[in-house]
Amino acid sequence: MIRKESSNVSRQRRHARVRSKISGTKEMPRLNVFRSNSNIFVQVIDDVAQNTLVSSSSLELKIKNGGSIEGAKAVGKDIAEKCKKAKITKVVFDRGGYLYHGRVKALAEAARENGLEF
């Protein structure tokens, strides 16, 4: 019987493939997205110095339904505002191995609308 691997294993493989090609620097850090069933998390990371510059999540914002598109939009807006305060204007978008669709797309578009360039 052929066993299908879990979708998370496939996502991790896709993420590793993407991460081999992109990296964040101090001038242009990496905006990384992680989504669970109930929440969404985003970090802006400087890979050279190996530290997180700013982060946001639906848990941190205390969004009742953080696993929704509206929750993702709120997190995208929040991360863009935090990046403005940290004087970060350009980032490299790392979708974390997820399809650019639904919550990931909503987060990215909300961040773009509020001033982040990627």
N, C-alpha and C positions, 0 to 999 in steps of 0.2 A: 504494500500500500504506500502510495506517495504521500508524504506529509508536507503540508505547506508551512513554511516558516512564519513566525508571528510578524505582524505588520511593524512592530517596534524594532525587530532585528533588521528588517528591510530599511526602515527609516534611519537606523544607526549606520548602515552601510552607505546609504545615500549621503548622510551628513558627513561621514568620513571622506567621501569622494569630493564633496564640495569644499570641505575644510583643507584639503590638500592644495586647493587652488586659490583660496582667499585667506587673508590674514589682516588683522587690524593693527594700525600704528597709532602713535599719539596724535598725529595730524588727521588721520582718517581711521577712527576705530571701527570695530565690527559690532553691528547691532544683531544680537543673537536672540532667537525666539524659541521658547519651549512652551508647548501647549499640552495640558492634560485634559481629561474629560470635563473637569469642573472648573479649571482656572487657566490663565495664560500668564506667562512670565517673560520678561524681556530684560536684557542686559546690554550695556555698551562697554565693550572690552578692548583694552590695549594689549594685544598679544605679545608685543615686544617686551613690555615691562611685566606682563602676566598679572594684570590687576583689572578689576571691574571699576569703571569710572562712574557710571550711574546705572540704576536699575529701577524697575517698576513691576508691579504685578497686580492682578485683580484681587489677590488676598490683601495686599498692602492698601489698596484703595477701598477695601471693604465693599466690593460690588456684590450684590446679592446673587446674581446669576453670572459669575465670572466666566463661564464656559460658553457665553453667547457672543454673537457678533457685536452687540452693543458694548459688552464688556471689553472686547478687543479694541474697539474704537476709543474707549475711555483710557485704556492703557497706552495706546498709541499717542494720544494727545498728551498724556502725563509724561511719557518718556521724552517727547519733543520739547516740552517746557523745561524739564530737568536738564536736557542737553543745552538749551539756550543759556540757562544759568551757569552751566559748566563751560560755556563758550565753545561748544561743539556744534558745528554746522553741517559737516559732511561725514557720512558714515558709509560703511560697506554692509549691505543687508545680507544676513545669514539666516535663511529660512529654516534651518535646523533639520533639513531632510524632509520637511513637510511640503506638500503641494502648495503652490502659490494660489490659494483658493480659500474662500470662506473666512475664517477668523484670522488667518495669517495675512491674507490680502487686506482685510479691513484694518488691521493694526498698521500695516505698511502705509496704506493710503491716508489714515488719520495722522500718522507721523509726518508724512509729506505735506499735508495740508497745514500743519502747524509749524512748518519751517525747517524740517530736516531735509537734507539733500542726499539722495542715493539713487 
